[in-house]
Amino acid sequence: MSNACAHTHNHDHAPTPDARAARLEAAQTLCVDSGERMTSSRLRTYELILEANGPIKAYDVIDRFHPEGAAKPPTVYRALSFLEQMGLIHRIESLNAFVACDTHDHKHTAGFLLCECCGQSEEIAIPNVADVETRAAKTGFRVNHITLEARGLCQACQTDH
């Protein structure tokens, strides 16, 4: 994601190579345990999201998919859909971008703290989701999806300003 400010962003939010490898292995285990297949295109898509160091758009994944050229869009979009269904990634709706899920509880509602300066995101648990669902039900509304996105400055960008 592009930076929205002028100062240099030398803080890195990406997981280490060892942490990425562990997450890739855990994703493969999750798929096997769920009776699903972690195909090479799904694994490569997840790997690119983990390497992104922040939210990444689908077309950036497509462009980075192969060293010799882009992947076919349907391949990546199917992989993104699968990874999201498995709870391995989240879509940040306001950015139309994807990030790796930061928790091992793959059935949860996540919120995001989005830095308006460096473009990084941090996943947070949304408090009182049950209250929202209960209040909605009282009005006859059925909640299908909740997204919470809060914008501001990460700690590193606050320091840089």
C-alpha positions, 0 to 999 in steps of 0.5 A, a space after each residue: 500500500 502506498 504511504 500517505 505522508 512524506 516522512 520515511 517509513 523504516 518500521 517493519 510490521 512483517 513477520 520474520 521468515 521463520 514466523 511466515 514458514 510456521 504460518 504457512 505450515 499451520 495453514 496447511 495443517 488447518 486445511 488437512 484437518 478441515 478436509 480441504 486441499 491447500 493447492 499450490 496457488 492457494 499457498 502462493 497467494 497466502 505466502 504473498 499476503 504474509 510477505 506484504 508487510 501490510 494490506 495488499 490488493 488482489 492485483 498486487 498479488 496477481 502481479 507478484 504471483 510468478 517471478 516471470 509474470 502475473 498470474 491469471 486473475 481468476 486463479 488468485 481471486 479463487 485462492 483469496 476467497 478460499 483463504 478468507 473462508 478458511 479464516 486465514 485472511 481478512 478483507 479490509 473493505 475500505 481499502 479493498 485489500 487483504 491481510 493475514 489473520 493474526 489469530 489462531 481462532 479462525 471463526 471470529 469477527 475482526 477489527 482493524 486499526 489502519 495507519 493513515 500514514 504508513 498504511 499498516 494494519 493491526 488486527 484487533 478483537 471487536 468487543 461486544 459483537 454479541 450486543 450488536 447481534 442481539 440489538 439487531 435481532 430485536 429489530 428483526 435484522 439479521 447480521 451477516 458480517 461486521 467490519 470495524 475499521 478505525 483510522 489513525 496513526 500507528 505508534 511508529 508514525 506518531 513518533 516520526 511526526 
